[in-house]
Amino acid sequence: MVKTTENAHADGRRERSERSREAIKKAMIELMAEGIREPTAQMVSERAGVGIRTVFRQFDDMGSLFHSLHQDLINRDSPILQTSLTEGTKEERLDSAIEARHKLYTINRETLLSTYGLMWKYDALKQNYADLNHRLKKRMLLSLYELKTAPEADKNLAEMLLSFETWNRLIRHQGLSPDDAKAIIRSQVLPLLKP
C-alpha cells in the first residue's frame, strides 16, 4: 500500500511538471504572437502562472525553451512537412507544394520569426532552422521532381522563392494578400519546372 501511495505522488508530480512545461511553452507562444520576439523568463513565468525557478527547472535556459518550441513545430506539423504530391501535372504539384508551405508558415509565423531573429544567439535554433529548410527542400524535390535534373542555380532559386523569407516579405512587408503572394510565387517557380 505504501508503494501505491508513493507511485500516486510521483505520478502527480510528473503530471504537474508536464502541465507547467506546457503552460510555459504556451505563454512563450502567446508573447511572441504579441510581437515580443525574445520574451524574458520573467515575462514567460508571469504569463504561465509559474515561478521563474519552475521555468528553469523545465528548461536549462531560454535557448532550450526556443529549441523545444521549434521541435514542437516540426513534430506537430510533420504531416504538412511530409505532404508531397508526386502525381499530377506540374501545375497541380506546384500548387499543392505552395499551399502546404503557406499553411506551415501561417500557423508558425511567430515562432519562425523569433527563430530567424535569434539564430545568431542560440546554436540550437540555427540547427533547427537548417533542419527545417533541409526537410522542406527534400519535399520540394520529391513533388517538383523536374528540379532534380535542373541546374543548381534553378534549384536554389526555387528554394528561395518557396522559402519562409519570401512568403513573409510578400505578405508582411509588401502587404500582399496570401492569394496574391501564392500567385507570384507560382508564376516565378513554374518556368523553372522544365521537363
KAZI-V620803 format. One record per pair of residues at least 12 apart in sequence whose C-alpha atoms are under 10 Angstrom apart, sorted by the first residue. I is the first residue (numbers start at 0). J is the second residue. Records with the same first field share a line. If there is no record, write none. Layout:
I = J  J
This chain:
16 = 53  56  57
17 = 57
19 = 44  47  48  49  50  53  54  57
20 = 47  49  53  54  56  57  58  64
21 = 47  57
22 = 43  44  46  47  48  49  54
23 = 40  43  44  45  46  47  48  49  53  54  57  58  64
24 = 43  47  54  64  65  67  68  71
25 = 43  46  47  68
26 = 38  42  43  44  45  46  47  48
27 = 39  40  42  43  44  46  47  64  65  68  110
28 = 43  65  68  107  109  110  113
29 = 43  46  47  109
30 = 42  43  46  109
31 = 108  109  110  112  113
32 = 107  108  109  110  113
33 = 109
34 = 109  112  113
35 = 109  113
36 = 109  110  111  112  113  114  115  116  117
37 = 61  62  65  113  114  116  117
38 = 61  113
39 = 61
40 = 52  53  54  55  60  61  64
41 = 54
43 = 61
61 = 121
62 = 114  117  118  120  121  122  123  124
63 = 121  123  124
65 = 110  113  114  117  121  123  124  127
66 = 114  121  122  123  124  125  126  127  128
67 = 123  124  127
68 = 110  111  114  124
69 = 107  110  111  114  123  124  127  128  131
70 = 124  127  131
72 = 103  106  107  110  111  131
73 = 103  127  130  131  134
76 = 102  103  106  107
77 = 103  134
78 = 99
79 = 96  98  99  100  102  103  135  138
80 = 96  99  100  103  131  134  135  137  138  139
81 = 99  134  135  137  138
82 = 95  96  99  100  138  139  141  142
83 = 95  96  99  137  138  139  140  141  142  143
84 = 96  138  139  141  142  143
85 = 138  140  141  142  143  144
86 = 142  143
87 = 142
88 = 143
89 = 142  143  144  145  189  192  193  194
90 = 143  185  188  189  192
91 = 142  143
92 = 139  141  142  143  144
93 = 139  142  143  184  185  188  189  192
94 = 181  182  184  185  189
95 = 142
96 = 135  138  139  142  143  161  185
97 = 139  160  161  162  166  180  181  182  184  185  188
98 = 177  178  181
100 = 135  161  162  163  166  181
101 = 161  162  163  166  167  177  178  180  181
103 = 163
104 = 162  163  164  166  167
105 = 163  166  167  177
108 = 163  167
111 = 124  128  163  164  167
112 = 163  164  167
114 = 127  128
115 = 128  163  164
132 = 158  162  163
135 = 158  161  162
136 = 154  155  157  158  159  161  162
139 = 154  157  158  161
140 = 154  157  158
143 = 157  188  189  191  192  193
144 = 192  193  194
145 = 191  192  193  194
146 = 191  192  193  194
147 = 192
148 = 192  193  194
149 = 191  192  193  194
150 = 191
153 = 188  190  191  192
154 = 188  191  192
156 = 187  188  191
157 = 184  185  187  188  189  190  191  192
158 = 188
159 = 184  188
160 = 183  184  185  187  188
161 = 181  184  185  187  188
162 = 184
165 = 180  184
166 = 180  181  183  184
167 = 180
168 = 180
169 = 181  183  184
